[in-house]
């Protein structure tokens, strides 16, 4: 009995140790570039051997050796073993894997918009549709999406063609070879690739080949990210520096991709400053894309200010694409939160804003007074478990730097190492440096950690950046708390707790602060943007010719990265377009746009109206018709269709009369707000106006739709007729919308610039076909 007792006492700690074991990621930072792949794996193995009892146990515990991009490994460890590894000098961080099996989305954004969930129970009962959208669309197979961007990293697993069928017979494009890109880099997934730089080189001289490839290959990351968001294959066990673990997938994972590289490095500037894209190069690309046989164009390119359609290369190219029934999705721009900042406002383009998803990368900041503030970051670097001195950047500048509003921006060379060394520094967004560069400046001056503080314009919109030192981003409200604490004590202290991925964050979605806003300055009678989609902290594939920050000072290489912008939301919508194209191949580009817009959502995941990043109610100048819902868009009930001729008539009205020589403008053209658009904007209404819309039945053959209106404040809205009767699919019914000012003589300050918002809706008991309205007084 005593022997058994002794044996149990010996065995219990071992059983407890086994129960505690889980997968940890051990991260070393960057590769030196001096080791071969087998040497890197041996190097990782030596660390495991230092905490394991035997070589066999070390080998058996190793799951992955990250030797191509991330320098690190994943292994089954006990908490004690993980702690021992974290204390070694060469180890940057050790953290438990948040391994979680996901369904078919880009680790989170596609699940958030409900793509894999199919129809709700009530819809299933009413519509008797049991297959979800992906299955009905055959995952986008046979649909070709053209990416007008800055190239692709073809080796990414997201672009594997394993198990895919032959290239669609309709494809007529080529695989253009060049530096580090040959014909073998195209396959049944990446079916074509081209690059365009004649316009770029005519202005800047020969391309600096140390900054980019003279080929379709991406040396930046942006193009790879957008392409994989649209149509990346399903790839298991991916993450960005350990964050957002799961299965990566594009929205239409079996769609084919055609790459059109038109954007190149800005001469004399680092990649982190972005790219430049010449209109002549873009037009050549769009022209080729039309001839090549693409079905969808995704263009995450815009301008700092909009141009008239006749002088806008994207608008011109998109119109020609629309004539060939190619759906064009474009980003609205990243110039928010100021009004009238959006680009790509042409009515034949789907203009996409950016909003959040329900995933956060929580990286808490703990102040010396015990206050805990929930910031965000995806930096893999971590501080020791102790408090560090805390300083506000404006109080730590070198002599000669003016102590004005920019002193806290951590501009290059502004921080005094004597005041920063060994401290955590609070820097504010804005100024002459980008977010990543602020952290680099803190690191240069000897800081051990970095707090990126939002300004009031940024609100609660927290960018999750892969900083080069321990860091977290906090809201403008938290900035005030931090500054008040610093002022309250002679020795302010703080620490940054390592980040973790949190799902089901609330509220979501909310509008990103950077997303460009309406009203449309080119034509104030067309409401833009059209729709919003996930664009904040999105994970997708990345170029291994770049770093996660795109900074030349960042030696890291990753295969997947987290990035933000309307550049990320645009390919989400383009993927939804591809799925709808597969299900409804005979629908026009306008019908697909209408389906997406009239089924978009207006509430967040706590059942309240979508807000901006500061928690204030958002409006259609931010989100258009709402947050896109691809599953509902597959069965919209009614669509507002528009033809190429309708667009030409529209252009006649705004003075563009020579785009198509085969078409002559009538003596009197219909007003622009009479374009059969899925939304309505009336600018400078004097008293009353009546416009016409025509709905096409794409739902049940026999159906009756009843109208309802939520009038903009200060206006009355009447829809006639109020009931639409349909007796076959494809039938069209027109109706009139009369908008009247309740008190047109009422005067308010800035009335001419203020809009009121409302909605008009058609409902048949199953479908809710909703359109936004924006109206202002003269």
N, C-alpha and C positions, 0 to 999 in steps of 0.2 A: 504493500500500500504506500509505504514511504517512497519507494522508487517511482511509483505512478505519480505521487504528488510532486516529486522533484521533476519528473518529465513534463508534467503540465506547466509547472512554473517556468521551465525552460522554453516550452513551446508557445505559451501565450504571447510573449513579446514578439516572437517571430510572426505569429498570426496577425497581431496588431500591426506590425510593420508592413505585412503584405496588404492588409486592408487599406493602409494609408497611401500606398504607392499609386502614382498617377503619372500622366505624361507631362513633362516640363519641357520648355524650350530654353535652350542655353544659347545666348547670343554674344558674339565676339566683336561685333562692329564690322569694319570693312576687311576685305581680302587684301593681302599685301601684293598679290599679283605675281608672287615668286614661286608658288607651289603648284604642282600638277594636281589633277583631280584626285588621284589616289593618295597623294601626300596630304591633301586637305582632310580626307576621310581618316587617315591614320592619325592626324593631329587631333581630330575630334575624339577618336577612340582613346587616345592617351589620357584625356581628361576624364572620360568615363572610368577608365581603369584605375585612376587615382582614388575613386570613391567606391569602387566595387571590389568584391572579394576575389574575383578571378577574371581572367581574360574571357572565358566563356560567358560569364554573367554579364560582362560589359558588352560583348557582341550581341547577346540575346536581348539586351535592354534597348539597343539602338533602333529607333524606328526610321529616322531620316537623317541623312547628313547633307546639310545645305551647303553645296560647294560651287554652285554655278553663280548664284546671286547673293543671297544672304549667307553670311559666314556664321554658321551655328549648327546645332543639331537638336533633334527631338528624341527624348528617351524616357523610359519608365524609371522614375526615381522615387525614393522616399523623401519626405520633407527634410529629414536630416541630411541626406545626400545633396539635395537641391541647395540647402543653406551652405554646405561646404563649398560647392562649386561657385556660388554667388560671392564668396569671400576671396576668391582667387583674383589676382591683379588683372589678368588678361580678359576676364569675363565682364562684359558690359552689363548684362542683366540675365536673370533667371526668373521665369514666371510660368505658372501652370497653364497648360493649354486649355482653351475653352472649346474643346472639340465638340461639335454638335452637328449631327446629320441634318442637312437641309434638303428641301425639294428643289425643283428646277428654277432657280433665280440667280441673280448676281449676288450671292450670299445673303442679301436682304431685300433690296429694292423691289424685286419682282414679287416677292411674297407680300410685301407691304401693299402693293397695288392690287393684290388679289388674283394674280394671273393664274396661279396653280389651283386656286380653290374652285374654279368653275362657277356655275350659277348657284344662287341661294336656294334653299329648300322650297320656298314658295314659288320661285320662278320655275324650278324644275317641275313642280306640280302643274303649273299653268301652261308652260311651254313644252313640256314633255321632251326636254333636251337633257340628255344624261352625260354627254361627253364634254369635257372642259375645252376651253378655247385652244389650248396648245394641240390637243388631239385633233380637233376639227380642222385646225390650220396645218396639220402635219408638221408642226414645229417650224413652219416657214419654208419647208422644202420647195424647191423650184422658184422661189422668189429671190431676185437679185437686188441687193442693196449697194448702191454706190456711195462710197465715203469720200467726200471732198475735204481733205484734211492735210496732215503733214506726214503721211506714210504709215507703215505698219512694221511690227517686229514679227516676221512670219514664223519664227521658231516657237513662239508661244503655243502651249498646249491648247489654248483657246481657239486656235486656228487649225487644229488637226482635222484631217478629212477621213479619219478612220470610220469605216462603216457607212460612208455616204455614197449615194448613187452617182451616176454619171453627171457631168456638167450639163445644165439645161441646153437643149438644142437651139434655143432662141439666142444664146450668148454669141456675140460677134466680136468681142474684145480681144485684147492681146495681153501677154505678160512681158512687159518691157524690162529688159535687163539693164544693169548698171553696176556701180560700185557696190560690192558685197550683196548683190542681188542677181540671181540667175533664174532661168526658166524653171528650175526644180523647186524654187520657193513658192511657185503657184501650185495649187492642187485643186481638189474638188470642193474645198471650202473657200480658199482665196483663189477665185477663178481668173482674176485679172488684176493687173497693176500697171500704172503709168505715173510719170512724173513730169512736171511743167515748171520751167524756171527761166524761160526766155525773157519774160517781162521783168523778173527779179534781177537777172544779170544785166539787162540793158540799163538798169538804173544804178546797180551797185558794182558792176564788174563781175569777174568770175567768182563763183561760189568758193568760199573758204572751206575746203574739204576737211579741215580739222574740226569744223563745227557741225557738219552735216554730210550725209551721203548723197552723191549725185546718182540717185536711184530712188525707187519707191520705199526704200528702207527708212524707218523712223529712228532718229537719234534724239528724240525729245521726250516721247511718251504719250503726248496728247492724242495722236492719231490711233495708236494702238489701244488706248483706253476707250475711245469712242467706238471703234470698230468692234471690240469685244463686248461692249455694252449692247450693241445692236444684235450681234449674231454669234457671239463666242460659244464654243462647245462647252459641254458640261465637264468641269474639271474638279476633282475631289481634293479635299485637304489643302486648300490654299488659304493664305492670309497675307496681310500687309505688315511685315515686321512683327508677326504674331497676333495682330489685331484682326477682327472680323473674320474669324476662322469659319470655314464651311465649304460648300460646293459652289464654285463660280459658274455662271452661265449667262449668256446673252438672252434677251427676250425672245428671239426667234432663232434658236440654236442650230437649226438645220438650213437656215437661209444661206445663200451664197454671198460672198463679199467681193466687190470690185474696188480697188484702191486707186484714188486719184490724188497724188501728192502735189499740192499747190502752195504750201506755206513753208517758209524758210527762216533761218535765224536772222534777227535784226543785226546788221553789220555793226561791229564795235560794241555790242552789248552781250551780256551773258544770256543763256537760255532761260533763266528764271524770269527774265523780262518779257518773255513771250516770243511770238513769231510775227512775220509780216506776210501778207498774201496779196498778190497783185491781181487786179481785176482781169487783166488780159490773160493771165494764166488760168484764172478760175473759169472764165468763159470758154477757153479752149478745153478745159477738163469737162465742163458740163456738156459742151457740144459733143465731145467724144462719148461721154456717158450715155447720151441719148442714142447715138448710133450703135453703141455697144449692146444696148438692150437691157439696161437696168430698169427695175420697176419702181424703185424708191431711191431718193437722194437724201442723204443726211449731211447737213452743212452746218457745222458748229463754228461758224465764222461770222463776224459782224463788224460794225463800224462804231466809232465813238459818237457819231452823229449820223442821222439818216440822210439819204440823198433822194432826190426825185427819181421816180422809176426809170426814166429814160437815161439817167446818169448813174444807175446802180447796176453793176455787172451781175450781181446775184439775182436781182429782180428780173433782169432781162433773160438771163439763162433759165431761171425757174419758170418764166412764162412759156418759153419754148418747150421746156420739159413737160409742163402741164398740157400743152397742146398734144403731146404724145402720151397723155394719161400717165405720166410719171408723177408720183406724189413727192413733194419737196417739203422737208421739215428743216427749219432753221432756228438757231438760238436767238433769243430776244436780246441778249447782251448782258454784260456785268457792270453796268454803270449806275445801278440803283444806290440808295433808295430815292434819288431825286426823280420828280415826274418828267414825262416827255423825253425819256432817255433811250427808248427801245430802238433797235435796228431791225431790219428785215420786215417792214410793215406791209409789204404788198399783199393784197387779198388772195392771191393764188398760192401763197406760202403758208404753211402751218407754223406760226410763230410761237415759240415755246419758252415759258418762264421756268424758274427753278424754285423748288421747295424741298423740305426736309423729308426724311423717313424716320421710322421709329427705332433707330439704332443710335446709341451714343457711345463715346469712348471716354468714359469718366475717369478723370485724373484729378483727384482732390488736392486742394491747397489748404494746409493747416497753418493758421497764424499762431503767434506766440500766446495770444489770449485765449486760445482754445477754439476759436471760430473756424469752422470747416466749410470751405467754399467749393462747389462742384464744378471744376473746369473740365476741359477736354483736350486731348492730345493723342497722337499715335507715336510718340517718340519711344524707342526701346530703352533709352538711357534712364538710369535711376540714381537717386541720391542715397547716401547711407541713412540709416534710421536715426536721425538726429535733427535738431533745429539748426538753421543757418541764419546769419544776419540778413536782413531784408532792407532794400533801398529802392526808392523811387528814382527812375532814370534822370528826371529833371534835377535831382539833388546830387547827381554823380557825374556831371559833365566836366569836360576839360575846360580850363580857363579860356575865355574868348567865345564860348558858345552862348548865344543869347538865351536868357532864361524866359523864353516866350512859349507859345503853344507847341512849338516843335521840339523843345528841349527834351520832352519825354518820349520822343519817337525812336530813340536809339539809332539815329542815322550813323552811317559809317564814320568812324573816327571820333564820335562825339563823347564816348564814355571814358572816364579817367580811371585807369587801372588801379590807382591808389585808393579810389573810393569804391571800387567794384570787386576787387579780388576776393574770392572766397564767399561771395554773397549771392543771394537771389535778387534779381533785378526785375522791377515792374516797368515794362515798356508799353506805350500806348500805340494803337494802330494809327496809320496815316504817316504823313511826312514823305521823305525821299527814299525810304527803304520799304521793301516788301516784308511780309510777315517772317519768312524764313531768314531773311537778311538781318532782322533785328536780333534774332537768337545768335546768329553768327557774330554780330558786334559784341553781344554780351560775352560770348565765349572768348573773343579776341582780347577783351579787357580783363579776363580772368574770372568772370562770374561763374558760379557753379550751377546756377539754375536761372530760369527765365519765365516770367509771367507775361503773357500777351493780353493786354487789356483792351476791351472793346470801347469805342466811343459811343455816345448815345445813338448815333446813326446806325450802328451795328447791332444794338440791342442784345438779344440773347442768341444771336447767330454765331455759334462758336465753331471756328474752323479747326478740324483735327489734322494738324500738320506733323510730318515726321521730322521734328527738329533735331539738331545735332548735339543737343545737351538736354538734361532733364527740363521739362517745360510743361506748361498748361495754359490754356486760353480761358479767360473769364469774361463775364458779362459786364456791361457798363455799370450796372448796379453794384456788382462785386468790386469793381475798381474803386468806387466811392468808399466802400467798407474797408478796403485795404489801405487806401490813403488816410482815412480817418484813424485807423489803427496805428499807422506809421507816425502820425502827428501826436498820438496819445502817449507815446513812450520814448524814452531815450535810446533804448536798445531793441528795436523791432526785430522779431525773429519769425521764421516760417520754414516749412518744409513741403515738398511736393511728393505725394504718394504715387507709386507707379499706377499706370492706367489699366483699365479693364474694359472689355466690350460688354455693353448692356443693351438688351433687346426690350422691345415694348415700351420705349421711352414715350412720355406724354408731356405736352400735346404734340401730335404729329398728324398730318403735315402742318408746317407753318411756312410762310414765304421767306426765302432767303433774303437777307438785307441787300445783297449785291444785285439781285435780279432787276433788270431794267424795267421801267414802268411806262404806261401810257399816260396821257392820251397821245394818240398818233399825230405827229406833227406834219406828216406828208399829206394825209387826208383825214381830217378830224371827224369824218363821217364813217370811218371804218374802225371798229373797236379792236384794239390789239393790246396785249398779246391774245392768242387764241385759247391757250390752255397752259397748264403747268404740270411738271413731272419732277421726279427725284433728281436733284442736282447738288445736294449738300452732302459732302463726305461719302462719296460713292467709290466702292472698290471695283476695279476691273484690271485687265492685263496692262502691262507696262513695257516700255522699251528697255532692253538690257544695255543699250548704248547710252543711257542716261542714268541719273540718280533719282531717288524718290523725291528730292527737293528740286531737281534740275539745276542745282547750284554747282559751279565748278569746284567749290570747296568741299563738296560732299562726295566722298569716294565710294559710297555704298551703291550696290546694284540690287534691284529687286525684280521679281517677275510679275508681281501684282502690287498695285498702289492705290491709295485713297486720294481722291481729287474732287474739287468742287467747281461749280460754274454752270451757266446755262449750256455750256458745251457738253455737260454730262446729262442734262435733262433732255436735250434735243434727241440724242440717239435712243433714249427710252421710248419717246413717242414714235421715232422712226421704226423701232422694232414692233411696236403695236400696229403701225401701218402695214408692215410686212405680213403680220398674221392676218389682218383684215383683208389684205390683197389675196392671200391664199384661200380664205373662206369665200370671199366675194370677188372673183376675178373680173367680173363685168362691171363692178362699181367704178364710177369716175373718181378722180382724185378729190373733187369737191364733196362727193358723197361720203368718202372715207373721213375727210376732215369733219364734216357735219356729224357723223356718227360719234366720233371722239368727243366733239365739243358738247353736243346735246345730252350726253350721258355722263359728263364729268361730275365729280363730287364736290360738295361745298362744306362738308363738316369734317372735323378731325376725329381722332380716335377716342375722344372723351365726349363726342356727340355735340360739340359746339361749333359755331362757324369758324372757318379757317382764319387765322390771324397773321399779322406780320411778325417779324422777328422780335418785336418789343411787346407783343401780346395785344396789340390793338387790332380791331377788326380789319381784315384785308378787303379788297374790292376788285372788281373786274379789270382795273388798270394794272393790277399785279398778277392775278391768276387767270384772266380771261373768263372762260366758261367754268373753270374749276380745275380740280386735280383729276388727271386722266384715270379712267377705269376701263382697261382693255376688254375685260370679260363682258361688261355691259354694252360696250361699243359694238360688239359682234351682232347684237340684235337691238338696234335703236328704235325700231318701229317706223319712224319717218326720217327722211333726210332732206336737206336743202341743197339741191343740185345746181351746179353752175357750169356753163360750157365755156369753151375758149372764146366763142363769139360774144358771150356775155362780158367777158373780161375786156375784150376790145371795145365794146360799147361803153363800158365803165371808163376806160382810158380816154375815149373820145370826150367824155364829160369833163375830165380834168385836164384836157388840153394836149394829150398825147395821141396823135392821129396818124402816125406813119410807121407803126411797128410792123404792120402786115400789108403789103402792097395789094393783096387780093381782097382787102376789105376797105370799104369806104364808109366814113362816119356819116350818119344821118344829119339832117339839118338841125334837128333837136334830139339831143341824147338824154336818156333817163338820168335822173340825179344819182349821185354815187351811193346814197343811202337806200336806193332801190335795188342795188345789187342783191341777188338772192343769197344773202350771207346768213350764217347760223347765229348771228348776234346783231344788235342794232345800236348805233351811236348817232345821236343828233346833236350837232354843235350849234350853239348860238340860235336857239329856237326863238322866233319872234312872238308867235302866238300859237299856231297850230300847224301840224304837218301830218300827212297821211302817206304811208309807204306800203309797198306790196311785198309779200313773200309767197313762195310756192313750195308746198311740201309734197314729197313723193313717197308713196307707201312702199315700204320694204318689209313690212311685217305680215300679219295675217291678211288673207285675201279680202275678207269682209270684216271691216272694223269701223268703229265710230270713235272719234277723238273729240274731247271737250276742252275748251280753252280755259285758262285761269291766268290772272295777272297780279303781280305785285308791283304796283306803280312806283316810280321814283318819287321821292318826297317833293311836293310842290307841283306835281304834274298828274294829269289824269290820262289813262291809257285805255283805249277801247279796241277790241279785236272783233272783226266782222268778216264772215260769219263766225259765230262762237262755237259752232259744231261742224266738223268735217266728216263726211260719209265716204267711205271707200268700199268698192266691191271687187277690186282685183289688185294684185301686186303690180307695181309700176305706175299706177294711176296717180295723176297729179291734181292737186287742189290748191287754188290760190286764196289768199285772205288779205285783208287790209288791217294795218295797225295805225290808229290815229292817236297821236300824242299831242296834248294840249296843256299849256301852262295855266295853272289854276289862277295865278295873279301875275300876268306878264308885266305889270307896271311896278311890281314890288322891287325895291332896290336894296341890294346888299353889297357890302364891300367885296370886290373881286368876284362879283356874280359871273362875269364873262369867263372866268377861269374855273369856276366850281361846277362840278358835275354831281348829279344825283343818279343813283343806280336802282335798277329794278329787274324784273324777270317776266317773261311770258312763256307759258307752258302748255303743251298739248298732252292729254292723258287718255288712254283707252282702257285703263284698269290694269294694264300690264306694263306698258311703256310710259316713261315720263320724259318727254321731249322738251328740254328746258333751254331757253336762250336768254343771255344777259342783255340789259339795256343800260346805256349811259346817255344822259341828256343834260345839256347846259342851256342857260338863257342867253339871249343876245345882250 
